[in-house]
Amino acid sequence: MQITTRKPNYYFRAVPATLLFFWCLASIQGYFAYGHLGPTLYVVPTIVALTIGLLGGYLLTLRYELRVTGDQFRAIADHAQEFIYLRRIDGSYEYVSPSCRAVTGLSPEQFYRQPNLMDRLIHPDDLALWENHVHRVNEGGAAESFDIRLLTEAGQVRWINHICMPVYDEAGVQVSIRSTNLDITERKESEAKLRQASTIFMQVTEGVVITDAEMRVIAINEAFSEISGYSEADILDKTPRFWKSQQQDDFFYQNMWAAINETSKWRGELINRRKNGDLYPAWLTISAVRDEQQRVTNYISVISDISTIKQSQERVEFLAHHDVLTELPN
């Protein structure tokens, strides 16, 4: 018996106590029935006591174990980060964890007093999704998991990951719904920011190259491919040395990295090489991305092809010292 082996001390206390109680009770009844009790008359009380005592001790132990298990479940659920509730089919709440306050702004008591309160918290734009889900799960549907928005007591929009499953009794009849709701608002906001950054990353006219801390390329945008001629497949996992033009000396790169290590940023002009071997002047900005411990996690390079600007500067400088029509020196 799994229950009694987990609580042997309680079981060994409950059974003797129950045996003694029913043995005394049976003895008293036998005494009043026969007027006296000889050794042979103790057989019946003893058998009755053994039968009822063993059964009573087991039932007491079972009841104790169920209470302990229930207390343990509540202790775990009460301290869980997720908002957990157990809802009956009629919409009333059998259990609501205290974390509901952090997610919804409402107390467990408010949920207990107001059946179907969860339905009223759903964002209007997600109400159809919620109603279809409730209908399915109330009809014995399979467990479901999805993200949905709530309107808190203060009117704030909160995203939750809603996991819901039907609960059945021993006869296979659905009696309630168990749900776990994790606040994922910060994750959703981060995902939105990443989508915005990704859109900007792909649409900017400057070339962008992102590397890891070891300077291995992990992403480029379309503008860099248009400028350099390299596709992402060409240079993924390679370092910028792959398109190095050999036009800058070691002293140039030493100064560059000294500035990056000191200020996490460097900007300047250099000569780059395209995939077809052509050289072109570029304006380059390199920024180091650091984590909370100030360790470098990535480098971001923004590259602008300034060939047209350089040509215009050279033309202006030429015209400043030459005749416009004859192009002879002034």
N, C-alpha and C positions, 0 to 999 in steps of 0.2 A: 504494500500500500504506500503510494508515493507521499501522501499527506502525512501519515504517521511517521514515516522515516525522516521527514524533514523536521518534525517537531516531536522527537521521541520523549523528551523530558516532560512535555505537557501531557502526552498520551499516557505515559507511565504514572502520572499523577492522577489523571482523570479516571482511568479504568479502575484502580483500586478503590478510589473514593466512591465511584458509582456502584461497584460491587458491594462495598460495605453498607452503603445506603439501602440498596434493594434487599440485601440479606437481612438487615435489621427490620425493614418494613415487612418482608415476608415472614420473619419470625414472629413479629408482633401479631400479624394477622392469624398465623397458625396457633398462637397461644390463645387468642380470643375464640378461635374456632374449636379447639380441642380442650381447652382449660389447662393444659400443661404441654410441655415439649420434651419428649424423650429423644435419645440419639437418632432413632429411626425417623422421627418426625422432622429432623433437620434436613433430610434428603431433598424434599420438595422445595423448601426455601432456598437451599443452596443451588439447586438446578435453576430455579427461577432467577436467583440473583446473578448466576453466571451468564445466563442467556440475556437478560435485560441489561445487566451491568456492562458486558462486553459491547453490546449494541449501543447502549447509552454513552459509553466512553468514547466509542468511535464517532458517534454523532456530535458529541461535544467537541472532540478534536477537529472534526470537519468544519464545524461552525467557527471555531477559533481560527483555523487556517484560512477560511474564506474572509473572515474579518481582517486578518493580517494582510492577506493578498490585496484586499480592497484598499487598506490603508497604504500599502506600498504603491499601488497604482496611483492613488491620489497624490501621494508625496512626489512621485515622478512627474505626473501630469501638472501638478501645481507649480513645479519649478521649471517646467519646460519652456523654452523660448517660444515655441509654437503656441498658437491659440487653438486649444483642443475643446471640442464639445461633443456630447452625446445627445442626439435629438430623437425624440419619439416620433412615430409616424404621424401623430396628430399635430406635430409642430412644436410641442412643448419640450423644454430642455431638461434632460435628466442630470447632466453634468456640464459645467462650463469652467474652464481653467482660468485662474486669475490673470493670466497674460492677455486675456481679451481686452483689458483696459488699455494696455500699451498699443494694441493694434487698432481698436475701434473707438477708444475713449469712453466706453461704457463698462459698467461693473457687472460681475456675474449675476448679482441680484436683479439687475434690470433685464437680463436675458431670461431668468427664471420667471419673472413677473409677466413678460410679454412673449407669448408664443410666436414663432415665425419672425422674431426680431431680425434675424439675419437677412431675411428677404427685404426688409426695409432699408438695409444699409447698402445694398448693391447699387453701383453707379447706374444711372438711367440708361446709358448707352450699352450696358452689359446685361440689362434686365432680361432680355429675351434669352440670352445664353444661359442665365441662371435658372430661369423658369423651366426651360427644357431639361436642364440637368436635374433639378429637383424632381420633376415628373418621372424621369427615367429611374433615378435611384430609389424613389418611393415605390416604384413598381417592381423592385427586386433586380434592377439592372446591375451590371458589373461595376467594380470600383473605377473611379474616374479621377483624373488629375488634370488641372488646367489653371491658367493664370486669369485673375479677374480683379476688377477695381471695386473698392469700397469707398463710401463717403463717411468719414468719421463724425463723431458728435460735434467737432469743431468745424466741420465742413471741408476738411482736408481730403484729398484723393490719395488713397493708399492702395498699392498693388499687393495682392496675396497670391501665394501658390496654394490652391485649394485641393486637398486630397480627401476623397469621400468614399465610403464603402458601407454597404448594408450589413446589419448585424442580425443573426438568426438565433432562435431558441433551439432547444434540443429536438423539437418536432419539425424543424425546418421552416418555421414561420418567421417572417421578418418582423422584428419588434422595434428596431431603432436604426439610426444612422450615426456612424462615427466619422468625425471629420477632424483633420489637422490642417491648420492654416498658418503658413509662414509668411511673415512680412518681407516682401522682396522689392520694396519701393526703391531702395538705394541701388539694387542691381538693375532695375528697369531704367532708372535715371542714368546710370553708367552706360548701359547699352545704347540709350538714346544719344548720349554724348559721343560714343564711339561711332555711331552711324553718321552723326554730323561731321565728326572729324574725318571719317572715311570719305564722305562726299567731298569735303574741302580738299582732302589729300589728292583725290583723283581729278579734281577740276582746276586746281591752280595751274597757272601757266609756267611757273618755275618747276624745274626738275627736282624731285625729292627722293632721297635715298635713305633708308633706315637700316642700320646695322645693329648687331648685338654688341656686347661689351668687348668681344674679340675682333670687332670690325668686319664680321661676316655679314654680307647683305641678306636681309630677311624680307625686304619689300622695296619696290620702286613704284613711281606713278607713271602715267602715260606720257606726261610732259618730258620726263627724263629719257624715255625711250625715243621720243621724237627728236630730242636734242642730240643724244649720243648714238642712236642707232641700235643700242643694245636692248634686247627684250629681257623680261624677268628671268626666263629660262637660261639666258646667256650668262648672267652674272649672279644668280642666286647661290648663296653660300660662299661666294668669292669675296675678296677684299678689294677696296678701291685701287690697290696696286695693279689690278688687272687692266685698268684703263689709264694707268699712269703714262704721262707723255714724255717723261725723262727731261723735261725742259726746266725743271726746278732742281736746285742742288740740295744736298743734305742739310745745309745750314737753314734753308727756307723751311723745311719740314721740322727741324728741331725747334725753331721759333714758333711754328704753328702749334706743335704739341705742348710746348711750354705754356702758351696762352690758354689752350684748352684745359690743361691740368690745373691751371691756377684760377681761371675765371669761368670754366665750363663753356667757353664760347670763343670762336675765332671767325673773322671775316676778312676776305681779301681777294685779290685777283691772281689767277694762275692760268696756265695753258693746259687744256685737257685734250684727250685723243678720242675721236669717234671710232665706231666699229670699223669703218672703211679705211682707217688710218689717218684721216685728215685731222689737223690740229685746229683748235679754236680757243679764243680767249673766253674765260668764264669768271663770273663773280660768284664766289663760294662762301657760304655761311655754314659753319659746323657748330652744333650745340650738343653738349653731353647731358643725358637724362640720368638723374640719380634717384635712388630710393630713399627711404626714411633714414637709413644708416649712412647716407651720402656715398653709397657705392654706385659706380656707373653701371647702368643696365642697358643703355642704348646710346647710339650716336645718330643724330639727324642732320643730314646735309641738304642744303637748299642751293641749287645750281641754276644760274642764269647765263644763257648764251649772250655775250655782249659783242659778238662779231660786228653787228650792224652799228652799234655805238662806236666801236673802235674805228670802223671804216669812216664814219661821219667825222670823228675827231681828226683822223688823218687827213680827210678832205679839207676840213676847215683850216688845219695847220698848213696844208699845201697852198691853199688859196691866199693865206696871209702873206706868203713870200713869193707868189707867182702871179703873173698876169692871167685874168680870167679867160681871155680870148685865145691868147697865144700859148698860155701855160709856161711862158718863159719866166725865169727868175726876175723879180723886181730889181 
